[in-house]
Amino acid sequence: MRVLHVIPAVAPRYGGPSYAIVGMARALRTAQTDVLIATTDADGSDRLPLQLESRVDWQGVPTIFFHRQWTEAWKYSHPLARWLATHVADWEVTHIHGVYSHACVAAASASRAHGIPYIVRPFGTLDPWSLRQKPLRKRVLWWLSVKRMLAGASAIHYTTASEQRLAEGPLGLSRGVVVPLGVEDAFLDAPVVSPPFRETLPQLGKHPYVLTLGRLHPKKGIELLIDAFLDATDMRHLQHWRLLVAGDGDANYVNRLKAFVRTHNAEQRVLFAGWVDGRRKMAALQDAGLLALTSHAENFGLAVAEALACGIPVVVSEHVNLADEILKAQAGWIVPLQPTAIAATLQEALSGDAERRWRGANARAFARSEFRWSNIASALLEVYTGVCSKN
């Protein structure tokens, strides 16, 4: 099977989608699938320093990069569109990651022109909250190209049943398939990382901490979490807890978060670790008492899956689309996006060591059954085979 993956960008700053496509492609290659990622060199306002328009190795996956010519939101690349128009026919299936980006629209158009079946993974861009962001731009793009792109897709790849429900009902979509994302085997098999994370961040000392991890963006509801954490840990028996914010994002937003913490005189209670990945990310998860993600919308939540794999229970908002599965597995706590509710849940979670251990054990068992990339690759191959047979 030959599968072309198209995504607007893969720089680490873009968070979960960048990591997920690499894990997916590696697993498919292990399953004897010929895989290529086609993408741009976008890295925020910068560019990845890579050779363009020829295959290179990107984290163990054959990848071809093209120059992002203008706009961070649209990531327009005429060289990528030109290459797709010529080379998409070399592949049996096109797997498109994203919706409202030039690379995605160009890949769908080229696939239709050559009669190549394509699958679209919207990664949450079709849920109601996301559609309310920059609505005029999205309505224009919907009528110009996105509606046709989705109508022509052989399948739409959702990563949770909640994501499918949120997209299909309002938009009248069909042909949805649910295949989750995975986490690296290193998280699932849980080798203890040395040194412990706190030894790399001296200001943590011996304090236990709640971790929030990933791209820092207003969508993540981090101000809500900070407020709730400070309220929850005002109780004397919880004052030794810290909130660790690990991640990076737009510099103006990160500075706003830090200023928000200063206005609460909480610099000793809320700590910023910057971007963490690789072994340092695994160490941060293994050393955490709890992971919290209070997003306004989250189609999957890769950091949540990684925490579960490490046996760390989670507190997530009801808008994290893994919430139903977490609740069923008794692997954490689900909260509405209200500061008082989040604070009360944090108090409950931080006060009960035995309860956290029990939910953490459930979390690990659940993750091992659901998030192993080898199983996910097999499920994707079934989808690819199915759309090829119908084409």
Helices and strands as residue ranges (DSSP letters): E 2-6, G 12-14, H 16-30, E 34-40, E 42-43, E 46-47, E 55-58, E 61-66, H 78-87, G 88-90, E 93-97, H 102-114, E 118-121, H 128-131, H 135-141, I 142-146, H 147-151, E 155-158, H 161-171, E 176-178, H 185-189, G 197-200, G 202-204, E 209-213, G 218-220, H 222-232, G 236-238, E 242-246, H 251-263, E 270-274, H 278-287, E 290-293, H 302-309, E 314-317, H 323-329, E 332-335, H 339-351, H 353-370, H 373-390
